[in-house]
Amino acid sequence: MIRDASADDVEAIAELAEERRVDYEQVQPQFWRRAVDAVEVHRPWLAELVRDPDVISLVAYGDDGGLAGYAVATVVPSPPVYDPGGPTGLVDDFQLADPDRWPRLGLELLATVRARLAARCVVQLVVVCGQHDVAKRAALTAAGLSVASEWYVQPVDPV
């Protein structure tokens, strides 16, 4: 059910990512404000990530043939002021089409990402998740992840 993403998956991933952006923007319109051309900018970026052998790009399709979810993980250096003992696996793009599938499919995608990162000697996993994304947060907690940081935002009016 879970496999490496290919160029053929990019359009479906871009569409599901846009659904996430719409959802996130409704909850926090300042920080998550979508660019007018968000899909057009994201699509080639996703295509580049899928082609990059250093990036872990996974997809899962449902029985109906539609994209059920995806996860993209990049290996990045850990911040220099912290020392977790090695590189960090950053999962910024991680979404499911149906929030009710987080307890199973979400955890399966995350376990696959974690295993692939471990094979690359990554020592820390960081997953981006909006505070309002209750089902995803529950799945991340069930997988043993914990909240490390929260960002508070506010518009600044020019003087």
N, C-alpha and C positions, 0 to 999 in steps of 0.2 A: 504494500500500500504506500509506503514512503520510498521515494527514490530521489536521485540527483535531478535537479532542475535542468532543463535544456532550453535552447532558444525558442522552441515551440511553446514553452510555458510562460514566457515573458508577458504576453498580452493578458493572460488570465491573472497572473500575479499583479500586474499593474492595475487591473480592474478591482481586485480585492483590496489592494493597498489604498485605492481611491475611496472605497467604502469606509475604510478605517479613518482616513483623513477627514471625511465628512463627519463621522461620529465624534472624533476627537475635537474637531473644531467647534462643534455644537456645545461641548462641555467647557472648553477653555479657548475662546476665540482669539485671545491675544497670542499665546504661545504657539498654539496649533493652527494658526491662520494659514489656509492653503494659498499657495501661489496660483495666479490665474492659469498658468500653464503647467500646473503640478504634474499632471499625467504625462504630458509631452516631455517634460524634463526627467521624470522618474523612469519612464520606459527605457531610454538608452542607458541610463545608469544601471537599471536592473539587468539589461542585456550584458553590460560589461561585467557585472558581478557574477552572473551565471557562467560567462566564458572564463573567468579567472580561476585557475586551478588552486589558488591559495585561499579562495573563499568557499565556504560550505553553503551551498544553496540546495535546499530540499523542498520537495512538493509532495502532497498527498491528494489523491483524487477519490471522490466518492463513487458509490455504485452507479450513480446517475451519469458519471462521466465528467462532472463538473469539478473544478478545483475546490477541495475541501480545506486546504490550508497550505501554508508555506513558512519556511524559516530561512533566514540568511544570517550567517555568522562570519565575522571577520576576526582575524587574530591581530591584536594591536599591542603595542608596548604598554605595560602598566604605568600609571602616572609616576613620575620620578620621585615624588615625595612619599609614596607608599611602596612597600616592598612585599608583595604577596609571594615572591619566590619565583616569578617567571611571567610570561605574557598572559594577557587577558583575552578571552573570547567574548566579543561584543555581538549581541543579538539585538539589532535595532529593528529589522523588518521581520515580524513574526505575527502571523494573523491566521485566524480560522474563519471560514464563511459562516459557521453556525456556532455561537457562543456555548451552546449546550454540549459541544464536543470537546471542550477544553479538558475535562477530567480524564478523558482517554486519549483522543488523538493529539491534543496539545502536549500531554505528557510523553507520548510516543515520539513526537517530533523533537521535543526537548531532550529526551534520552538519546536519540540518534545524534543530535548536535553535540551533546556532552561527550559521547563516545568518540566522535570524530575529533573533537578538540583535545581530548585526552591523548589520542594517538599523535597529536602534534605538540605534546608536552606543555599544553596550556594549563595554568594552575588556577585560574579564576574565571568564572562565568558571570557576565553582566547582561541582564535582559532589560530592555526599555519597556515600561508599561505605564499607561496613564492611571492616575488614582481612581478614576471612575470605572475602569475596566475590571469589574468585579470578578467575572468568571475567569479571566486570564490571571488576575492576582491570586485567586484561590488555587489555580493550577500551579502557579509558580511556588506558592507556599507549600502545597502538597509535595512538590518535587524537592523541597528542602532549601529553596532560595529564601533569602530574607531581605527586607527593605534596608538599603544602605544609605539612601539619600532621598530627599524630596526637594523639589524646586518650587519656589513661590515666585509668582510673576505679577507685574502690575504695569500698565501703560505709563509712560513718562511723557507728559505734555511738553512740547518745546516752549521755551521762554520767549 
